[in-house]
Amino acid sequence: MNTQLQQDLDNLSEILNAAKEQSLAYLGDIHKRPTTINQVPSLNNPTLPSQGQGALHTIQEFENRFQSLMVASSGPRYWGFVTGGSTPAAIMGDWLTSVYDQNTQSTKGQGDLSALIESETINLLLQLFQLPATYLGGFVTGATMSNFTCLAVARQWAGKQKGIDIAKEGVTSGIKILSATPHSSAIKSLAMLGLGSNHCLPVKVVNGNREAMDIQDLEEKLRAYNGEPCIVISSGGTVNTVDFDDMQAIAALKKKYNFWWHVDAAFGAFAACSPDYQHLLSGWDAADSITVDGHKWLNVPYDSAIFLIQEKHRHLQVETFQNSNAPYLGDPLENFTYLNFLPENSRRLRALPAWFTLMAYGKDGYQQIVENSINLSRQLGKRIESSELFELLAPVRLNTVCFTLGRSKDQPETVKAFLTELNSRGKVFMTPTVYKGVSGIRAALVNWRTTSEDINLVWAEMEAAYLSVKAN
């Protein structure tokens, strides 16, 4: 064995303690850490050493050069990109994921039981979301790959409706896709799948300050297809305003028309955790496939997302992702394995942090996390409504606040300057957006640590940033 490797193995307890101490230091003052950095660290053009310096020297170099510049993206005031944090139990599970270093494949327990843990975790999530056990699922890297996985099976379904095995023969004819306010990752997935990002045909949105699908327009388009198979992508929480398509109405249309129904509920799925908001998802249990993100409201570390596909489509999923030319992997149709059920062959035990946090905090814990985020978002929304400095662009429906500067709708450069100033102050991080042609700002609250004190602090920062921009 390499001398340095042997030395690190002998000192493993000290090495892990050093990582633990650095972790505790970061997590202990995460609420004080900046949410952005205004300087780029020097990379020094390092030369890969012939003789390694060992783990303890390496963690010291990391601490000296990079540790102080790590932003609090998992902290209570990082409100950009719908970024969650990591619960204590999820951190524990993620640490052990690296320690055990399993390749999650077989669900039969041969080799290891990691896939059985993943299957159990999917079952826990179905209970959390009050979805029937008729769904199969697994973990992928994020909503993009979850949408990709679900839409790949949808593509296979649509092809079979036309007598084509697309997984084997390729995309030989156009497949129609309908959506009103699709997430960019769904459009990206269409491009990767060869369906074409320009082939997502727009459905009208309902009148008023909404992003939800106009069901009448959807039905007219479905009727015009005269039974031709298509894919409908609906929103379980849009990005800007967390608007929900009418799931019950779409479920009713499925009984009349021939389409695959995919629900992108990356973070909106967690409305199911609260009795006050679960009605927003009523009817979604009729969907063929569902996307949910773990590193958003589930508050597990990056990267984590879940795909859910109805059990009745199992054969289509295997057809789509099977390793048909690898005899050493066994018959893909004989036994269910994740090897033949999703894009990746090699995968870490991504389900373990989710299993830990679900078992640690349960239904009540997640109801509290979800309702706390919503209540705090509404607190911020009420302050904006009563202020002359800012203006809501849409109602606060769930956990995202979409707003702009008061009387600045025609001045996008002012909105940009405000956001740059606000983020550069390092107390909160928000992202820019455009809503119905108006430049705006988006704050998404999903972190389990966020409190009313953070709302107070951020509000003071918003006022100070506004006054600074106006002064200049």
Sequence and secondary structure as in RCSB ss.txt:
>XXXX:A:sequence
MNTQLQQDLDNLSEILNAAKEQSLAYLGDIHKRPTTINQVPSLNNPTLPSQGQGALHTIQEFENRFQSLMVASSG
PRYWGFVTGGSTPAAIMGDWLTSVYDQNTQSTKGQGDLSALIESETINLLLQLFQLPATYLGGFVTGATMSNFTC
LAVARQWAGKQKGIDIAKEGVTSGIKILSATPHSSAIKSLAMLGLGSNHCLPVKVVNGNREAMDIQDLEEKLRAY
NGEPCIVISSGGTVNTVDFDDMQAIAALKKKYNFWWHVDAAFGAFAACSPDYQHLLSGWDAADSITVDGHKWLNV
PYDSAIFLIQEKHRHLQVETFQNSNAPYLGDPLENFTYLNFLPENSRRLRALPAWFTLMAYGKDGYQQIVENSIN
LSRQLGKRIESSELFELLAPVRLNTVCFTLGRSKDQPETVKAFLTELNSRGKVFMTPTVYKGVSGIRAALVNWRT
TSEDINLVWAEMEAAYLSVKAN
>XXXX:A:secstr
  HHHHHHHHTHHHHHHHHHHHHHHHHHTTTTS SS SS          SS   HHHHHHHHHHHTGGG   TTS
TTB STT     HHHHHHHHHHHHH     BSS SS SHHHHHHHHHHHHHHHTT  TTEEEEEESSHHHHHHHH
HHHHHHHHHHHTT  HHHH   S  EEEESS  HHHHHHHHHTTS GGGEEE  B SSS  SB HHHHHHHHHHT
TT  EEEEEEBS TTT  B  HHHHHHHHTTS EEEEEE TTGGGGGG TTTGGGGTTGGG SEEEEESSSTT  
 SS EEEEEEGGGHHHHHHHH  TT GGG  TTTS BGGGTSS SS   THHHHHHHHHHHHHHHHHHHHHHHHH
HHHHHHHHHHT SSEEESS   SSEEEEEETT TT HHHHHHHHHHHHHTSS B EEEEETTEEEEEEE   TT 
 HHHHHHHHHHHHHHHHHHHH 
